[in-house]
């Protein structure tokens, strides 16, 4: 099993202390967390993309490029790239550049994105967002694979023998499809034989498991080998402590503050108590053995081989956050790496088959 540390770069007061960091300090914290993730042995670090409050993750390529310059091993993920809002040509240019700068350490997780404010900002409607997402992905996919692209598009100017530069390093980049509530993204992933990443955060496991089952069914429907299926899954929170009692006691103020925030913001509350949250959500709060057992329980439903954890402290003190991550990596991750298989592909660059410097080769 592989492990990612993920941030959506939420920018709001600390859930427990109420302190709001400056924008610059928040970005610095993200970079520090990426360095910590590499130091502790995480397999990937992911940055979300949102274009509305309380997020400041509108430019994941910029953040990940900075992280790429400061790291050497860890793979870089988007979580998610909102292709329904983006011009696929411009998105390709940004990500192909990042892929070169990182030495082929880029994986993409794409999705239509959520939130009315960002839809309005980009003039995307609930009626056309799925069509935009599919069209943008299909164009993006073609550009990554072909030197020239022709596409009769609806949501951007059509392309006729278009060349887009730079040509990519990875041939092609691996693209995961983010899945939260709809079968459209699941079907798109299965159609193209791409891996799926289940959000697995807001609700108990059952609705996510249903979508993963649908993905596997559609995967076979489109003629792909079931052995090649790869599924990732999120988690709703993390705090690993030597004992379950300590974990619950420390995490309680974080949960209660987040619960109050949800109610004030008018968001639906799924888990009314911390005890229910620990038991029925995907949050990993407890002793190392409890966390191992819970991941196994979710694996029975999802069959996932990649798990994402929160890169941010999210109300924990910096010391407790680091202690939790260190304990996860020393006492939880080794067990899960041994007992749950890795994805059915190499965890590294998809090496190019053409000359690495294609521009020079053609000169």
ABEGO torsion letter per residue (X at the ends): XBBBBBBAGBBBBBAAAGBBBBAAAAAAAAAAAAAAAAAAGBABBBBBBBABOABAAABAAAAAAAAAAABAABBBBBOBBBAAABBAAAAAAAAAAAAAAAGGABBBBBBAEBEAAAAAAAGBBAAAAAAAAAAAAAAAAAAAABABBBBBBAABBBBBGBBBOBBBABOBBBBBBBBAABAAAAAAAAAAGBBBBBAGAABBAAAAAAAAAAAAAAAAAAGBBAAABBBBBBBAEBBBBABAAAAAAAAAAAAAAAAAAAAAAGBBBABABAAAAAAABABBBEBAAAAAAAAAAAAAAAGBABBBBBABAGGBBAAAAAAAAAAAAAAAAAAAAAABBBBABBBBBBBBABBABAAAAAX
